[in-house]
Amino acid sequence: MGYLHQFPVDVLKIDRSFVSQMFLDENKRELVKVIVALAHSLGMDAIAEGIESQEQLYQLKSLECQYGQGYYFSKPLNPQEAERLLNKSSMAEKFHRQDSSVLLKI
């Protein structure tokens, strides 16, 4: 957190360890909620890592987390596989490129 004012940070990433435990641990769920709120209050986007289920996706959307990544969307892909997926996927319009990372707007 100390780096938030020292560097040009515009995104807060929510670690997969919090996302994976959201439904098992109330404290983890509250931490996710607070991280998203902190990002918004500082004018930043929030990215959730490790989304593996529709339930996690819906919970994150309800918290207004803007972006997500994880196996729910796709396994890790090399550049050629990612391009093929984006070219033939109806989800292509939902993808957003930011600093060479492909993120799914949720």
C-alpha positions in Angstrom: 0.0 0.0 0.0 2.9 2.3 0.6 3.7 2.4 -3.1 0.2 3.7 -4.1 1.4 7.3 -3.7 5.0 6.8 -4.9 4.3 5.3 -8.4 1.7 6.0 -11.1 -0.6 3.2 -10.1 -4.0 3.0 -11.9 -5.0 -0.6 -11.1 -5.3 -2.6 -7.9 -5.1 -6.4 -8.4 -7.0 -8.7 -6.1 -4.9 -11.8 -5.4 -6.4 -15.2 -6.2 -6.0 -16.3 -2.6 -8.7 -13.8 -1.6 -11.0 -14.6 -4.6 -10.8 -18.4 -4.1 -11.8 -18.1 -0.4 -14.6 -15.5 -0.8 -17.4 -17.9 0.0 -15.5 -19.9 2.6 -14.1 -17.0 4.7 -16.1 -13.9 5.6 -12.9 -12.0 6.3 -11.6 -12.7 2.7 -14.9 -11.6 1.3 -14.7 -8.3 3.2 -11.1 -7.8 2.1 -12.2 -8.2 -1.5 -15.0 -5.7 -0.9 -12.6 -3.2 0.7 -9.9 -3.5 -2.0 -12.5 -2.8 -4.7 -13.9 0.2 -2.7 -10.3 1.5 -2.2 -9.6 1.2 -5.9 -12.7 3.1 -6.8 -12.1 5.8 -4.1 -8.6 6.4 -5.5 -9.9 6.6 -9.1 -8.4 3.2 -10.0 -9.7 0.0 -11.6 -9.9 -3.3 -9.7 -8.8 -6.6 -11.3 -9.7 -9.9 -9.7 -7.3 -12.8 -10.2 -8.1 -16.5 -10.3 -11.8 -16.4 -11.1 -12.8 -20.1 -11.5 -16.6 -20.1 -11.1 -19.7 -18.3 -12.2 -20.5 -17.7 -8.5 -17.2 -15.9 -8.0 -17.8 -13.9 -11.2 -21.3 -12.8 -10.0 -20.1 -11.9 -6.6 -17.2 -9.8 -8.0 -19.6 -8.0 -10.4 -21.9 -7.2 -7.5 -19.0 -5.6 -5.8 -18.4 -3.6 -9.0 -15.0 -5.1 -9.7 -14.4 -4.0 -13.3 -12.0 -6.7 -14.6 -11.1 -10.3 -14.0 -8.9 -13.1 -15.2 -8.8 -16.8 -14.5 -9.7 -20.3 -15.6 -13.4 -19.5 -15.7 -12.6 -17.6 -18.9 -9.8 -19.6 -20.3 -6.7 -21.6 -19.5 -3.4 -19.7 -20.1 -2.8 -19.4 -23.8 0.2 -18.6 -26.0 -0.2 -15.5 -28.2 -1.3 -17.5 -31.3 -4.0 -19.4 -29.3 -5.2 -16.2 -27.7 -5.5 -14.6 -31.1 -7.5 -17.5 -32.4 -9.8 -17.4 -29.4 -10.4 -13.7 -29.8 -11.0 -13.9 -33.5 -13.7 -16.6 -33.3 -15.2 -15.8 -29.8 -18.3 -13.8 -29.3 -16.7 -12.6 -26.1 -14.0 -10.7 -28.2 -15.8 -7.4 -27.7 -15.6 -7.8 -24.0 -11.8 -8.1 -23.9 -9.9 -4.9 -23.1 -6.2 -4.4 -23.7 -4.2 -2.5 -21.1 -0.4 -2.4 -21.0 -0.1 -5.5 -23.1 -2.3 -7.6 -20.8 -5.5 -9.0 -22.0 -8.2 -8.6 -19.4 -11.9 -9.5 -19.4 -14.2 -6.8 -18.5 -16.8 -8.3 -16.1 
